[in-house]
Amino acid sequence: MADYDFRPGGSLKFKGGVAEGGIVKKKKKSKPKPNSQSDSAKDRERERVKELLFKEDVELASGSASGSNSPALPGSDDRKTDAERRFEEAQRRRLEKKVAQLARKTHKDRVNELNAKLESLSEHHDIPKVGPG
């Protein structure tokens, strides 16, 4: 039994050291700290998106194109019925409202909202465990 009493401790050693082409660990890159400049950049980006959408709406209103699913000629606006005009106007307003809502919320807000919704659900909606344990 004395043959089995010796137990070496510590981790395994590789042949060769760092100088001989052994283990070389990569250095971690440091992340830049968030500051007020990133917030102002986000605000500028939101404003730019709003301006682009406003320009597109102006172009749509001028008759360059109508609706995303019905191509129309520039002079064919008078051929549309009142219901078609009201539908396109309502569709345009819904799109503007949706874009404004998306531009207002940050990713963090959307994640918090989803987490709150999931917490409010009952346990009936939980994913059941499969298998032992």
N, C-alpha and C positions, 0 to 999 in steps of 0.2 A: 503494500500500500504506500510505501514511502516514495515510490516512483511517481505517484499521482498527486502528491502534496504540493508540488511546485506549480504556482499559477502566476504567470507574468501579468503585470498590470499595465494600464495605459493603452493608448491607441496604436494602431498598426503604423509602421514606419515605411515610407516609400524609399526606394533606392535613389540616391542623388539628392542634392539640396537645391535651393533656389538658384544658386550660381551655376549648377550643372544642368539646367534645363528642367528642373523639377516643377513644383507647384508655383504658379504665379497667379495671385488673386487679383481680380479686376477691382479698380476703385469705383465706388458708387458715385454717381453724379448727383450733385445737390440740386434740389428743385428751387426755382426762384420763389421768393416769398410774395404772396399776393399783396398788392397795394392799391391805392386809390386810382392809379393809372389804368389798371385792368378794368375797374368798374366804369371809369369814364370811357374806355374803349368799347365796352359792351353797350353803353348808352349811345355812343356814336354809331355803332353798328345797327342798333335798333332804329335810330332816326333815319339812317340810310335806307334800311329796308322799307320803312314807312314811306319815304320819299319815292322810292322806286315803284311801290304799289300805287301811290297816288298818281304818278306819271302814267302807269299802265291804265288806270281807270280813266284818266283824261283821254288817252288814246282810244280806249274802247268807246267812250262817249262821243268822240269826234267821228266815229263811223269807220275806223280802220278795220275793225273786226268785231263780231258780236258773238257772245256765248262761246263756251269751249266745245260744244258739241254740234253747233249748227253754223256752217260757213255761210256768210252773207256778202253780197256785193255792197260797195259803198253807198249806192243810191237806193237800196232795197229796203230801207228802214220804214218807208211809207207803206210797204206791202204787209207789214206785220199787223196782227190784230191787237186790240187793246190788251187782251189776256196775255199775249206773248210779250208785249212790252212790260206789263206789270210783273210777269214771271222773271224776266231777265233783270229787272230792277231789284226785285226781292232777292234773287240769287246773288247779285252783286253786293247788296247790303249784308247778306249772310256771310259772304266771303270776307268782306272788310271787318266784320265783327269777329270772325274766327281768327283772322290774322292779328288783329289788335289784341285779342286775348292771349294768343301764343307769344306775341312779342313782349307782353307784360310779365309773364311768368318766367322765372329762371328754372334751370334743371333741378336745382335744389328744392325749389318750391313744389315742383311736380312730384318729386320723389317723396317729400313729406306728405303731400296730399294722398298719394297712393298708399303710403304706410298707414295713415289715419283711416283710410277706407278699409284696408285689410284688417286692422285691429277691431273695427266696429262689426265685422262679420262674425257670425256665431261659429262654434266649433264644428258645426255640421259641414262647413265648407273647407275644413282643414284636409290636407292630403293624408290619407291613412298610411300608417306604417306597414311595410310589407316585409315579412320574414321575421325571424327571431330577434329580439332585442329591441 
